[in-house]
């Protein structure tokens, strides 16, 4: 599987959590016969959520 955002490939590993701006052009190429499932949460970003991601990146 190959995921592209804004024309650049983004490597997404199982078990990871990503924040991506899907307002930008994006696509997924799945040349396999195996279906893939991704959970996407569409939400408003507020100070609380920014803090969650900041702490995750900083390992706290």
N, C-alpha and C positions, 0 to 999 in steps of 0.2 A: 504494500500500500504506500502511496506517496500523497502527502497533503501539501498543498500550496496556498500561500496567503500573500497577496500583493505581488505575485509573480515569483516569490521565493519559496523554496521547499522548507517546511518545518517538520523536523523529526519528532514524532510523538511516541513515547514509549509506554507500554502497559503500566498502569498504576500511577502515572503522573497526572498532575492537575495543571492546566494551562489557562491563562487569561489571553484571549485573542480577540481582535477587533474584526468581527464578521461583517462590518459595514464595508470593509475593503474587499476587492474581488478575491474569491477563494474557490478551490476545487479539490476533489479527492479522486485519485486514480487507483482503482482496485483491480489489477489484472488477474487476480486469483479467482478460483471457483468458491472460495470460502467467504461467507458473508462476514462483515465487520460491523460492530455496533459501537457507537460513541454516544456518551451522554452529554448533552449540551444544556446548560442553564442560561436562559436569557434573563438578565436582571439589570436593575439600575445599580451603578457603582456609587457607593457612598463612603464616608470616612471609615465606617466599621469594616466594610469589605476591603478597602485599601489596606487597613491595618492587618487584616487576616493574611493577605498576600505578602505584605512586607515582613511579617513575622515568619511566614513559611520560607521565604527566600533567605532570611537571615538565620534560619534554623532555631527559632524560639517558639 
